[in-house]
Amino acid sequence: MNESIALNETRGPLPWIQTSNGNSSLELSSKLPIFIINPWDIMLCISGTIIACENAIVVAIIFYTPNLRTPMFVLIGSLATADLLAGVGLILNFVFQYVIQSETISLITVGFLVTSFTASVSSLLAITVDRYLSLYNALTYYSEKTVLCIHTMLIVTWGVSLCLGLLPVLGWNCLEDYTSCSIVRPLTKTNVTLLSASFFFIFILMLHLYIKICKIVCRHAHQIALQQHFLTASHYVATKKGVSTLAIILGTFGASWLPFAIYCVVGDSHYPAVYTYATLLPATYNSMINPIIYAYRNHEIQRSMWVLFCGCFQSKVSFRSRSPSDV
């Protein structure tokens, strides 16, 4: 019979091994505890470790660099923080699953992961909105109104993420009714359906904003060609690069999360656990790729990394000015 699928459902330590040859001393010496660790859990833990290390560097750079205080880097910092917490959550899930087995800890760990990954996905949406505003309202982008908008998005992002993460902890779980369990125990089928619907909404909204950004870029490029403003063309070359980056981000985002989101809707708790692991593991890769796309490719963060790890940088090296479309 298939096991109920869950992040913390993998077989734990097996019972003591008994021998049947009647030799008392041999029987005692053979009673050794054997632990079976699921290879999928090991891969999730390794993924969490890489995610945590990558994003911890980004968070440290943004936190300790006074120049990185623009709305763009604040949002990147939010994304890196969410991914950092997601990585830590994957590590804690592995530790608590095999070391401290408790329903309470299981609920807290799952709630922590839900909060972290929801904040990560929502931060991607906030960054997409920021890219759109930087093109649509280019002249007023650095105004106080934009800063207020960014802070509002951050409050909503983390507030909603925290509420969704608290739902299983506050009682919306299937610990007392296993028939209502989803592919991710102890979350209920209704709970994961809500999370999946939220993801689909965010993905569609990001796709819509991306299309609008492409239209703006094409219109600007056409105006430049007509007016022969070659001096400002470099700005829109950078904008095109930003759009290409956004396309990569959107494609990576969809390829990582869509399989798991779809399986959360169509899957059942009686399906083999391997299906859940096979769709969840690629979803974690999105948090692994985010710092590479958003942070490490940015020239300002590259310069800050040079300062952080080397204590100096070559002043002759050319760094472009910060622009939301550069990320």
C-alpha positions in Angstrom: 0.0 0.0 0.0 1.3 3.4 -0.9 2.4 5.6 2.0 0.8 8.9 2.7 2.9 11.5 1.0 4.5 14.1 3.1 7.7 16.1 3.5 8.2 14.6 6.9 6.8 11.2 6.2 9.9 9.3 5.2 10.6 6.1 7.1 12.4 6.8 10.3 14.6 4.4 12.4 13.7 0.8 12.0 13.0 -1.4 15.0 15.7 -3.4 16.7 17.0 -6.2 14.6 16.3 -9.6 16.2 18.2 -12.8 15.5 16.5 -16.2 15.7 19.3 -18.6 16.3 18.8 -18.8 20.0 22.2 -17.4 20.8 21.6 -14.8 23.6 24.9 -13.0 23.3 24.7 -12.8 19.5 21.1 -11.6 19.8 22.2 -8.7 22.1 25.1 -7.8 19.9 22.9 -7.7 16.8 20.3 -5.3 18.3 21.7 -2.2 16.6 19.5 0.7 15.5 19.4 1.1 11.7 18.2 4.4 10.2 17.0 4.6 6.6 17.3 8.0 5.2 15.4 8.8 2.0 17.8 10.0 -0.8 15.2 12.6 -1.8 15.4 14.1 1.7 19.2 14.2 1.4 18.9 16.1 -2.0 16.4 18.5 -0.5 18.8 19.2 2.4 21.7 19.7 0.0 19.5 22.0 -2.0 18.6 23.9 1.2 22.2 24.3 2.2 23.2 25.7 -1.2 20.2 28.1 -1.2 21.0 29.3 2.3 24.7 30.0 1.6 24.0 31.8 -1.7 21.3 34.1 -0.3 23.1 34.7 3.0 25.9 36.4 1.0 23.4 38.6 -0.9 21.6 39.6 2.3 24.9 40.4 4.0 26.1 42.5 1.1 22.9 44.5 0.9 22.7 44.9 4.6 26.3 46.2 5.1 26.5 48.3 1.9 24.9 51.8 2.5 24.8 52.5 -1.2 22.4 49.6 -1.8 19.3 51.3 -0.4 17.3 52.0 -3.5 13.9 50.4 -4.0 15.4 47.9 -6.5 17.9 46.5 -3.9 15.4 46.5 -1.1 13.2 44.2 -3.2 16.2 42.0 -4.0 17.0 41.9 -0.3 13.5 40.8 0.4 13.8 38.0 -2.2 17.2 36.9 -0.8 15.8 36.9 2.7 12.8 34.8 1.8 15.1 32.3 -0.1 17.5 32.2 2.8 14.7 31.3 5.2 13.5 28.7 2.7 16.9 27.1 2.6 17.2 27.1 6.4 13.7 25.6 6.5 14.7 22.7 4.2 17.7 22.0 6.5 15.6 22.1 9.6 13.0 19.9 8.1 15.7 17.3 7.4 17.1 17.5 11.0 13.7 17.4 12.7 12.5 14.6 10.5 15.3 12.2 11.5 16.3 13.6 14.9 13.3 15.1 16.7 10.1 13.5 15.5 7.1 15.6 16.8 3.8 16.6 15.3 4.2 20.1 16.8 7.6 20.6 15.3 6.3 19.2 12.0 3.6 21.8 11.9 6.0 24.6 12.7 8.5 23.5 10.1 5.9 23.2 7.4 4.4 26.6 8.3 7.9 28.1 8.2 8.5 26.6 4.7 5.1 27.8 3.5 5.9 31.4 4.7 9.3 31.4 3.2 8.4 30.1 -0.3 5.3 32.2 -0.4 7.4 35.3 0.4 9.9 34.3 -2.3 7.3 34.0 -5.0 5.6 37.2 -3.9 8.9 39.0 -3.9 9.4 38.0 -7.5 6.0 39.6 -8.3 7.0 42.7 -6.4 10.2 42.9 -8.4 8.3 42.5 -11.6 6.0 45.4 -10.6 9.0 47.5 -9.8 10.5 46.9 -13.2 7.2 47.9 -14.8 7.0 51.1 -12.7 10.6 52.0 -13.6 9.7 52.0 -17.3 6.1 53.3 -17.1 6.9 56.1 -14.7 10.6 56.6 -15.5 10.7 60.3 -14.6 9.1 59.9 -11.2 10.5 56.5 -10.3 12.9 57.7 -7.7 10.3 59.8 -5.9 8.9 59.3 -2.4 5.8 57.9 -3.9 7.7 55.0 -5.4 9.4 54.3 -2.1 6.1 54.2 -0.3 4.8 51.8 -3.0 7.7 49.5 -2.5 7.4 49.5 1.3 3.6 48.8 0.9 4.3 45.8 -1.4 6.9 44.5 1.1 4.4 44.7 4.0 1.7 43.0 2.0 4.1 40.3 0.8 5.4 39.3 4.2 2.1 39.8 5.9 0.2 37.5 3.6 3.1 35.0 3.6 3.1 34.9 7.4 -0.7 34.4 7.5 -0.6 31.5 5.1 2.3 30.0 7.0 0.3 30.2 10.3 -2.8 28.5 9.0 -1.5 24.9 9.5 -0.1 25.8 12.9 -3.3 27.4 14.1 -5.4 24.3 13.2 -5.9 24.1 9.4 -4.1 20.7 9.1 -5.0 17.1 8.7 -3.4 15.6 11.8 -6.9 14.6 13.2 -8.4 13.7 9.8 -6.0 11.9 7.6 -8.6 11.6 4.8 -8.3 15.3 4.2 -4.5 15.2 3.8 -2.8 16.5 0.6 0.3 15.4 -1.0 2.2 17.5 1.5 1.2 16.2 5.0 0.1 17.8 7.3 -1.4 20.4 4.9 -5.0 19.7 3.9 -6.1 19.4 0.3 -7.9 22.7 0.5 -4.8 24.4 1.9 -2.5 23.3 -1.0 -5.3 24.2 -3.5 -5.4 27.7 -2.1 -1.6 27.9 -2.3 -1.6 26.6 -5.9 -4.3 29.0 -6.9 -2.3 31.9 -5.4 0.7 30.8 -7.4 -1.3 30.6 -10.7 -2.6 34.1 -10.0 0.9 35.5 -9.4 2.3 33.7 -12.5 -0.4 35.1 -14.8 0.0 38.6 -13.3 3.8 38.4 -13.9 3.2 37.2 -17.4 0.8 40.1 -18.0 3.3 42.7 -16.7 6.1 41.2 -18.7 4.0 41.6 -21.9 3.3 45.2 -21.0 7.0 45.8 -20.3 7.9 44.4 -23.8 5.4 46.8 -25.4 6.9 49.8 -23.5 10.4 48.8 -24.6 9.4 48.4 -28.2 7.6 51.7 -28.2 10.6 53.5 -26.7 13.0 51.8 -29.2 10.7 52.9 -32.0 10.7 56.5 -30.8 14.4 56.6 -30.5 14.8 55.3 -34.0 12.5 58.0 -35.3 14.1 60.8 -33.4 17.7 59.6 -33.9 18.6 60.1 -30.3 21.7 58.0 -30.3 23.0 59.5 -27.1 20.1 57.9 -25.1 20.1 54.6 -27.0 22.4 53.0 -24.5 19.7 53.3 -21.8 17.3 51.3 -23.9 19.9 48.8 -24.8 20.2 48.2 -21.1 16.4 48.1 -20.9 16.3 45.4 -23.5 18.8 43.4 -21.6 16.6 43.8 -18.5 13.6 42.5 -20.4 15.7 39.5 -21.6 16.6 38.9 -18.0 13.0 39.1 -17.0 12.1 36.5 -19.7 14.7 34.2 -18.3 13.4 34.8 -14.8 9.8 34.2 -15.8 10.8 31.0 -17.7 12.8 29.7 -14.8 10.1 30.6 -12.4 7.4 28.7 -14.4 9.6 25.7 -15.1 10.5 25.4 -11.4 7.1 25.9 -9.8 4.4 24.9 -12.3 4.9 21.1 -12.1 4.6 21.2 -8.3 1.7 23.6 -8.3 -0.2 21.5 -10.8 0.5 18.3 -8.9 -0.8 19.9 -5.7 -4.2 20.3 -7.4 -4.4 16.9 -9.3 -2.4 14.8 -6.8 -3.8 12.7 -4.0 -2.3 11.7 -0.6 -2.3 8.0 -1.7 -0.1 8.6 -4.7 3.6 7.5 -4.4 5.7 9.9 -2.5 8.3 10.0 -5.3 5.9 12.1 -7.4 5.9 14.8 -4.7 9.6 14.8 -4.3 10.2 14.8 -8.1 8.1 18.0 -8.4 9.1 19.7 -5.2 12.9 19.4 -5.7 12.9 21.5 -9.0 10.7 24.1 -7.2 13.5 24.6 -4.7 16.0 25.2 -7.5 14.2 28.5 -8.2 15.5 29.8 -4.9 18.9 28.6 -5.9 18.8 30.4 -9.2 17.3 33.7 -8.0 20.5 35.1 -6.5 22.5 34.3 -9.6 20.0 36.1 -11.9 19.1 39.0 -9.6 22.2 39.6 -7.5 25.4 38.2 -8.8 24.9 39.5 -12.3 24.4 43.1 -11.0 27.5 45.3 -11.2 26.8 47.2 -8.0 26.6 43.9 -6.0 29.6 42.6 -7.8 31.6 45.6 -6.7 30.2 45.3 -3.1 31.3 41.6 -3.2 34.7 42.6 -4.2 34.9 45.1 -1.4 33.5 42.6 1.1 35.9 39.7 0.3 38.9 41.6 -0.9 38.7 44.8 1.0 39.3 46.9 -2.0 38.5 47.2 -5.7 40.1 48.6 -8.7 38.8 52.1 -9.2 39.5 52.0 -12.9 36.9 49.2 -13.4 33.8 50.6 -15.0 30.5 50.0 -13.3 27.2 51.1 -14.7 24.8 53.2 -12.7 22.0 51.4 -10.9 18.9 50.9 -13.0 16.0 48.6 -12.3 16.2 47.3 -15.9 19.8 46.2 -15.3 18.8 43.4 -12.9 
